[in-house]
Amino acid sequence: MRQVIFLCIALLVMPSHVFPQSISTALRLEDVYSMLHLKTGIDVSPDGEIVAFTLEDRRKKNGPKQSTRAVASGEMVGCDVWITDTKLRVSRNLTRGRGNSWGAVWSPNSQQLAFYSDRAGEAHLWVWERTTNQLRQVSNVVIAAYSYGNPLWTPDQKQILVRLRPEKMLLASERIEAGRLRSESNPTGKSGVTVRLYRSPLPARLDDLASKRGETAGQLGILRSDLGLIDLATGRAQRIARGIIPRWTRISPDGARVAFTVMKPGRPETGWQGYADLVLVEFATRSTRTIVTDIMHQAGAGISWSPNGQALAYTSSGPEAGGQLFVAASDGSGIREIAAGKHPSLSHSYLPPLWDRAGRYLYAVGDGALWRLSPTDNSAGEIAKIPQRISDIVPDASRNLIWSTRGEESVVVIARNDEHLQSGFYKVELKTGGVSPLFVDNQDLGGSAAILKMDVAAQRDRLVFATGSAHRSEELFLAEDGCRKVSQLGRVNSQIDPKIMGLQRVIDWIDAGGKRHRGLMLLPSNYRKGIRYPLIVWVYAESMNYANTFGFWGDFFNMQFFATRGYAVFFPHVPIRKGEPMKGVAEIVLPGIDRVVELGIADENRIGVMGHSYGGYVTLSLIVQSTRFKAAVDSAGPGNMFSIYGIPLNEDGTTFGIPWTEGQEGMKGSPWESREQYVRNSPWFFLDRVETPLLILQGTEDPCCVAQSDEIFVGLRRLGKRVEYAKYHGEQHSPFVWSYANKIDAAQRMIQWFEVHLKLNP
């Protein structure tokens, strides 16, 4: 008996690394990689009875090994249209994995559901007939098969506006494939020549090379489409605009016109400010009129029709914009700025200002508060401001108007408490400015990006939204009775058990210069105060943007893999310090690690670091400046600002390297103008200082970073450092679209790398 007591006491005081996390509670790779992910939004039937949405199964991704036919783009591969009955809480896969299907939108009478699908070999418009439970292809015309832009019903339900594949235009992949086949069939004949000629000097403007967002002229070219109306009865398509790159598209309230924005790439001389033109087409006459040129708008989206169709409202956004609100007459007679100088910046990259139903007022968010502006008397006034900063107004199904739970006496907004990382729905009384919480939790309601996908959909007195947290995968919820009753609409990913996950918390620290910083922590799921755990530092850029996201990144780099295996995970918020980014990350991250150790969470002798893409650059930057890391994983991280400067050279002459180095990283001109600055911020030049064992993960089809990873590996190997290089053939830059088998293999390597260097060698 005495021996048993001594054994129990020994186990209680034994260091945590002696008994690692139970295998039975460790999050399985297969469970995460089999998760279904919400794509392209939610649509609630006008009668409020059925929710339609798109779910993506990433196990079906094949990266660059896809067909060159007009099928779904890479983003839409593995997608199916699902529906859920709001009364029975029963969900079913409407398209059942045949081909790829996405972008479901209800008809005004709730009887038909339009969506895109390549189930017949090419991407077409399909509908589901609710009364007969039948799927049918509406037309043989091929649609532009990428993620932007769902079908739009005309109010009379006779036609559907879609984005069509341009006539006589091959996709970039088909041009490449066609050239390759011609070359193989006639390698010596003149007609088989596949040469592409580039000339010097460079274009006068750097925007002819690339844009900050990575959407180069060539990539934007792939997004070109025609706008067309498809007749639901005959299947005939009428093209009303050709060869454009639309982002935002809306039919006027009377159904007679369509307005859309045409994207333009950013320009370095304007701080990479994005622009868009606003164009209007009359359905009856096919006449086209540009209403506004060069709107300062980073996403080319977010414009709303007035209820009478006589005006369109938008705000300016982007690095050079002031967040002004404008109203443009739909007849082209003029543009007015509303309440200039009377409000803070109303800049919003995705959501437009929203009208009330009478068209008297516009509502927008500025400086975390709800504002009301009047186009009639040019006034502006703050309605409500609360400690929980307001981020969005919930729109109604039209996406033009405010959505109210009771007449127009109140609206519903999304607000977030930045200190406690809580977000939720709040009701704002329009007359008094009174605010009351409706549903608040430690969760992520998505904010702007989510509403762009329509992850929040309001219909009648029902609000459907998707939400998740750091320890819970994203699921659908239904809010009823003025949002006073909130319940879950079934479970999409029942294999994820939130009870075994590590919990999120916020860490604060002060750097050497006295500046306060914040970061996220995932505590080990077996966390006990007083025990020090091995620590993995996950680095990217601004971590607070990923708060309440499942495992911080949700898929390939799901940090719950490590939290459920007995690690603590630290995700510091690292703003990019332009001009000296390498030194800047060390000055922020290293004191943050000191703070985690000081709090008694981390074992200072067992610290690892990892990151992907820019996070890979941060990882390399840290291990050449500090020897405290016992293991590191670099996934597709650039390490040499000289060699990345001119790559990749795309077919159209565009390149990624210049806007990355001179734009994002803030190098002062070219390498010939700022040679020493480029050296100081290139980890490659300091590889001789590395003492940390490094694992490199890289896909061979990555256009920007495969050569960078090659350089890092060759340099470390030549220096005799401990390095392993896992190079995955046929895979792209983003591991989210890697094949299922390669995801599993790479994740196992990451886990084993840290097991060897952190857990088994304390």
N, C-alpha and C positions, 0 to 999 in steps of 0.2 A: 504494500500500500504506500509506504514511504517513497519507494522508487517511482511510483506513478505520479505522486505529488511533485517530486523533484523534476520529473520529465515535463509536467504541465508548466511549472514555473520557468523551466529552461526555454520552452517554446514561446512563452510570453515575452521574455526579454531578448530572445534571439533576434539579430538584425534581419531586416525585411528581405535582404537578398538571399537569405538561406532558404526561405520557403517562397518561391516565386508565385505569381498569380495562378490560381487554379486553371487548368486547361479547360475545364467545363464552363468557366465564366469568361474566357477570352473570346472576344468578338471574332467570329469566323470570317475569313476573306470571302468565302463563297456567299455568305449572307449579305454582305455589303455589295458585292459585285452583281448580285441578282436583284438588287433593289430596282423598283420602277420609279422613274423620275418624271415629275410634271413638266410638260412642254407646251408652249404656245397657248397656254391659258385655259380659262374656265368660261363656259357659257351656260347660263341658266335659262331654261325654256320660259317664254313670256308668261305661261300659266303657273310658273314656279314649281312644277312637279318633277322635272328631270334635269340633272346637271350633266353636261357633256364636257369632256376634257380629254387631253392627249397624254398618254404615258409612254415613256421611252424605256426600252430594255436594252441597256448598253452592252449586253452580251452578244448582241447581233451586229455590233459595229465591226466593220472590216477595214477601216482606214482607207488607204489609197487603192486597195484591191477591188474597188467597186466597178460595176458596169459603166460603160461610157454612154449608155442610152440616157434618155431624158427621164431619169428616175429621181427619187428623193435625194436631196443633197445630204452630205455627211451628217449634218445636224439632225435630220429627220429619219435617218436609218434606225430601224428598231422601234419605230413609233406605232402605236395603235390608238384608235378612238374608243374611249370608254364612256359609259353612261351610268348614273346612279339615281335611283328613285328616292326622292327626298322623304317619302312617307315610309316606304318599306325598308330603306337603308340597304338595298340590294344593288351591288355593282356588277356589271358584266362588260366583257371585252366585245365591243360591237364588230370589230373588223378581224378579230381572231388570228392575228399574226400573219395574215396573207399579204405579202408585200409590206409596204410602209404607208401609214395613213395618219393624217394630222390636220389641224386647223378647223375643228368642228364649230359650226355656227348655226343657231336655230333660225327658222323662218319666223316671221312675225306672228303667224297663227299657231305656232308650237307643233305643227304636224310634220315638218320635214327638217332634217338635219343635214346641212351641206358640209362637205369636207373634201380634202385632197387625198388621192391615193394612187400608188403605182402598182396596185395589185394585178392589173391587166398587162403589165410590162412597161408601160410608160405612165407618167403622172397625168391624171385627168381629174375632172370634177365629178364627184359622186354625191348621192343623197341617200339618206335612210328615211324610208316612209314609215312613220310611226304607227299608223293604223294597220298596215299589212306586215310590218316587221321585215321589210325587204330592202336590200341594198341595190342601187342601180347606177350605172355610169350614165351621166347626163349627156356628155359630148365626147367626140373623138379628138378634139383639139387638145394639144399638149400644153400644160400649164408650166410656168416658170417654177421649177421645183426647188425652192429654197425656203428658209423658215420665215422670212419677213412677209407679213400680209396674209390674213385669212380671207376667205371669200366674204363678199358683202351682198346681202339681199336688197333688192329695190323694195320700196314700201308696198308695191302692189303684188309682190311675191312671184312675178312672172319672169324676172331676170335675175342673174347673179353676176356681180362684178368680180372678175378674177384677174390675176397677173399671168399673162400668157407668154410662152416661150416665143421669142421673136422669130418671125418667118425667115428661112434661109440663113439662120445664124446657128453655128455649132457652138457648143460649150467649149471652154478652154481645154478640158480633158479630151474632148472628141477631136479638136484640132491637133493636139499632140499625137493622139492615137492614129489619126488619119495620116499625118506626116510620117510617122514611124512605119506604118504599113506600106505607104508609097515607096519609102526608101528601101524597105526590105524586098519589095516586089521588083524594083528596078534600081538597083544600087548604083549603076553607072550612067543611066540615061538622064538627060537634062531635066526632063519632067519630074524626076525623082529627087532633085536637089532639095535639101531641107535646111539650107543655110539661113541663119538669121543675122543680119548685119547691124552692128552698133557703131555709131560714129561719135567722135569728140569734136567740139567741146560739149560740156554739159549744157542742158537747157538753161535759159536765163533765170528761170524761177525753180527753186528747189521743190515746189509742190508738184512739178512734173516728174519728180523722182519718187515721192511717197508722201503719205500723210502720217500725222502723229499716231492715229488710231490703228495704224497697220493696214488700213484699207487703201491700198495703192490703186493707181488708175487701172491697172490690169485686173485687180481683184474686184473693183467696182464694176468693171466691164462685165464680169461674170454675172453680176446682179442685174444686168439690163433685162428689161421685160417690156412687153406690150400690155396695156390695159384693155380688157375686152369685156363685153356683155354677152353672157351665154343665155340663150332663151331656154327656159326650163322645159317647155313642151317639145320644141324641135331639136334642141341641141346645137343650133346654129350660133356661131360666135361672130360678133362684130367688133373689130378692133377700133378703139377710139383714141388711143395714143400709142405711139411706137417708139421703141428703142430708148426708153427712159430708165432712170434708176429711182423708183419711188420708195419712200419709207412710210410716210403717213398718208393714208387714203381714207376719205369719208364721202359718202353720198349725202347730198343736201336733204333737208327735212321734207321737201316736196318731191324728192325722187327724180328731179329733172336734170340734175347736174352732179358732177363729181369734182372734188377738189383734192389735190395731192401735192406733196412736196417732192422736189427733185434734188437729190443729194449732190453735194460738191465736196471735193477733198479740201482739207485745211491747208494753209499756206504758212511757211516759216516766218515770212515778214510780218504776219499778223498774229504771231504767237500760236500758230496752228489752230486758229479759230475756224470752226466749221461753218459752212453756209448751205442754204437751201433756197430754191425758188418755189413760190407757191403758184400752182397752175390750176385753171378751172376749165372743164370741158362740158359743153351742153350736149346731152344725149340726143336730142332731136335733130340738131343741125350739125353735130360733130365739130362745131367751132371751138377753137382753143384760144385761151387768153391767159397770159401770165399776169397774175394779180400783184405779186410782190417779187422783187429780185433781191438776191443776196441777203436773206434773213440770217441774222447771226443766230445759228441754232446748231448745237453740237451734234444732235441726233437726227436732224432733219425731220422731227416728229412734233406732235403736240400742238395741234391747231383745232379750234372748235367752231362749229357753225352756230350762229344765233338761231333761236327757235323759228324765226320767220324767214331764215335763209338769206337775209340781206347783208350779213356781215360775217367775217371770220376773225376770231381773236387768237392772239399768240403772244408769247413772251420771248425776249431775246435771251440766249444762254450761251455759255462758253467762256473761255479765258479772257476775251476782250469785250464781252458784252456787259451791259449794266443791269440786266434783268428788268427792262422796261416792258410795259404792256401796250400792245398795239391792236387796233381794230381796222381791218381792211374791208372796204365795201366790195361785195361780191360782183358788182357790175363794173369794177375797175375804176371807179370814179375817184378813189383817194384812200389814203392811209392816215390814221390819226394815232398819236401817242396819247394814252389816257393818264391823266393825273401826274404829269411829269414832275418829278422832284417831291412828290407828296407821299411816297411810300419807299420802303427798303427794296432791295433787289428781289424780284419775283421769279428769278431764274429757276427753271425746272427743266431738266433735260428731256423728260418724257411726257408728263401730264400737261395738258393745256390749261389755261384758265377756264373755269366752268361757268355757264350762264344759269340764271334762275329761269323758271319756265315762262315767265312773262317777257324775258329778254331785257329787263330793266337794269340788272346788275351782273357784274362778273365777280367771281370769287377765286382767290389765289392765295398761295402760301408765301410769306416773306419773313425772313428772320425768325422762323419757328412759330409765327403767329398766323391766324386766319384774317385775311383782308377782303373788304368789299369795295369795288370800284364801280363808278357809274359813267358809262359812255355818254349819257345825256348831259349831266352838269359838270363832268370832268372832275368829280370828287373821289377821294379815297379815304377809307377809315379802317382802323384796326378793330376787329370784332372781338377776338379772344386771343389771349396769350397765357400759357400755363407753363409751369416748370418742365413738364413733359413736352418737349418741343414738337410742334405739329409738323409733320413731314408731307402729308398728302390729304386731299379731300376725296372721299369715296364718290365716284361718279355713278350715274345711272347707266342703264344698258346701252344708251346711245353714245356714251363717252363724251358727250357735249355738255350735259347738264349735271347740276348737283343732284345727289340722291338723298331723299329725306325720309325719315321714319314716320313723320306725321305732318302731312301737308307740306308747307314750306316754312314752318315755324322753327325748324331745326335742321341741321345737317350732321353727317357723321364724318369724323376725320380720323386719320391714323396719327398717333403721337408716340414718341419714344423718350424714355428716360435714359439719357446718356450715362448717368452716374451708375444706375443699377441695371442697365441693359434690359429694361422691361419695355415692351411696346404693346399697344392695344388700340381698341376703338373707343372713341369718346364722342358724346353728343354735345353739340354746341347750339345753344338757343340764339337765333339770329337777332331777336329784338333786344335781349338783355346781355348777351355775351356770356351767359352762364355755361359752365362746362361740367359734365358729369361722366364718369367712366362707365363704359358698357361691358367691356371685356378686356382685361389686362393680365398679362402673364409674362414669365421669362421665356420669350419666344421671338421669332423673327416673322413679321408680317410682310417682309420683302420690300416695302417702300416703293420707290419709283420703278425699279427694274421689274418688280413683280407685277405692278399694274400695267406696265407696257405689255407684259405677257397676258394680262387680264387674270392674274391669280386672285383678284378680288372682283367678284361679279355680283352686282345688285339687281334684283328683279322683284317688283312688287314690294312686299315687306320682308323679303328674304335676302340675306347676304351670305354668299358662299365664299370662303377664303381658304387659302393653303397656309399652313404654318408649321414650323418645327422648332427645335431648340438644339443646343449642343449635345444633348443626350437623347433626343427623340427625332426620328426621321420625319420628313414632311408628310402631312396628311391633310385631308379635306375636312372642313368644319362648316356647320350651318348655323347661322344666327337668325333667330326669329323673334317675334313679339318685340319689335323695336330694339333688337340686339340684347334683350334681357334674358333670353334663353339661348344658350350656345351648346351644341352637341356635335360629336364627331360623326362624319358620314362614312361609317365602315372603316376598314383598315386596308391600305394599299400594300404595306410592307409588314405583314404580321410576323415575319422572321426576325425583326429587330426588336429586342426586348429592352426598353429603356431602363429597367430596374438594375441591369448589370453594368450600365455605362458610368464613366467618370463624369463628375459634375463640374460645371464652369464657374469660375470666379474671376474677379478683376484684381490686377496687381498694379500698384503705383510705385514709382521711384523717382529719385532726383539724380540727374547726371552731374558731371563734374562742374559744369557751368551754372548749376542751380536751376536748370529747367526741369519741369515736371513732365513725366511720361506715363503712359498707361499701356497695359497689355492684358492678354487673356491667359488664363490657366485652365487646363483640364487636370483635375486631381485624379490620382489612380482610383479605380473603382473600389479597391480594397483599402482606401486611405484611412489611416489612423494618425491622429495628431501625436507628434513626438517621434515619429519614425521618418527617417530621411530616405528618399526614393531616388533612383536614377532619373535623370532629367534629359528630355529631348527638347531642344529649342527648334521650333518650326518657324522659319523666316519667310516672309514675302514682303509686302509693302505695308499697307495700312490695315492692321489686324482687326481693328474695331469694326470695320465693315463686314467682318465675318462672324461677329458675335451672334450667338444663338443659331448658328448654322450647324447642322449635325456633323460632329467631328471636325468642325471648322471648315473643311473643304468638301465633305460629304461623300466622296467616291474614292478615287485612287489613293489620295493622300489623307484618308480618314484617320484623324489622330486618335479616335477611339480604339483603333488597332493597338495602340501603345498604352492608352489609359487602362484598358481591360487586361493588359499583360503586366501591370505593376509599375508602369512608368508615370511620372508627372510630365506634362507637356506645357511648355511656355511659348506663347505666340506674341512677341512684342510688337507694338505699333511703331512702324519705322517709316516716317515720311521721307521721301527721297530728297536728299540734300544736293541740289543741283550744283555742279562745279566740282565738288569733292565728295561724291557718294560713297567711296570706299571708306574713307576716314569717318564719315558721318554715321555709317551703320555701326561701326565699332563703338563710337562714343555714346550711342544709345543702347545697344544690345548688351554690352558687357556689364554696365552698371545694373541693368535689369536682372541679369543672372545673379549678380551679387545680392540683390534684394530677395530673390527666391531662396537663395541659400540662407540669408539672414533670417527669413521667416521660418526656417526649420523644415522646409518642404524637400529641398534637393540635397543630394549628396555631392559635395563639390568635387569629389574624385571620380564621379561617374556622370559626365555631361557630354551629350552629343548634339549635333546640329545638322539640319537638313533643309532643303528648299528646292523649288522647281522654277525654271525660267529665271525671272528676276530674282526669285528666292535662291536659285542656284548661284547667281552672281554674288548675292549677299553671303551665302555659305562660303564660297571661295574667298571672299574678302575677309571674312572673320578668321578662317584658319591660317591665312598668311599674316595676320596681325596678333594672334593669340595662340598659345599652346595649351590652353586649359581644356580643349575639347578632346575627348578620347576616341571619338568616331564621328564621321561626317558622311552625308549622302548628298551628292550634287546631281540633280536631274535637269538636264538640258540647260545648264547655266553658262552664259557667255563669260569668258575670262580674259579676253584680250581686245581692247577697244581699237587697236590698230587693225587687226585682221577682220573684225566684224564690220568695220566701217563701210566696206564696199560690197557686202554680201547680204542676201543672195541677189544676183543679177537676174531679174525676171525676164521673161520673153519680151515684154514691152519696154525694157530698160529701167524699170523701177527697182528700188532697193530698200531694204529695211534698215540697214546699218546707219545711214546718215541721220535720219530722224531719231533713232534711238540714242546715238551718242551726242549729237548736237542739241536734240530736243529734250527727251526725257532726262538724260543724265547731265545736261547742261554744260557740255564741253564748250569752251570759248573758241568756236570755229573749227577748222579742220585740223588733222594731226600735224600738218606742216606749220600751222600757226600756233599751236599749243602743244608741242611735242611732249614737254615735261608733264603737263597736266594729264595727258593720255597715259603716260607711263605710271604716274602716281595712282591712277584709278584702274589699272589693269592687274588683277591678281597674278596673271601669267608671269610677270616680271619678278615676282617675289616667291615663286614656288620653292626656292631653296630654303625658305623659312618654315615650310610645312613640317609638322611633326605628327599630325593627325591622320590616322588611317582613313582613306577616302574611297567610297564606292560611287562610281559614275553610272547613271542610267541615261540612255540616249536612243532615240528612234532614228533609223537611217534616212527616213523621208522628211526629216525636220529641215526646212529650207534655210534656217538661220543659225542653228547651233551645233549641227553635227561636226563641222570642222573645228568649232570651239572645243567641244569635248575631246576630239582627237588630240588637239594641241595640249590640253591639260594632262591627258593620260600619258602622252609621249614625254612631256616634260618631267612629270613626276617619276616615271619609270627610269628615265635617263639619270635622274638624281638619286635613284635607289630608294625612293619612298614607298610606303605601303599603299598600293592603289589597285583597285579592281574596276574593270570597265565592262558593263553589260550593255551590249549594242543590239537593239532589236530591229531586225530586218523588216522593212516595209511599214514601219510605224512612224507616225507624225510627231509634231512638237507636243501637242496636248495628249497626255496619257489617258484622258477621259474617253478618247475615241480609239484607244488601242484595242486589239483583240482580247477576248476574255482570257485566253490561255496566257498571253504575255502579261496581262495585268496581274494575274495570280502569281506568275513566276517572279515578276519584278517586286511585288509586295512581299513575297516570301524572302527574297534577297535582302530587302530593307530590314525586315524584322530580324532575320538571322544575323545581319551585320551588327546591329545594336545588341543583340543577345550575346554575341561573342565578345564585343569590346566594352560593353557597359555592365551587363548583368552578371556575367560569369567571372569577370575580372575586376571586382570592386577595389 
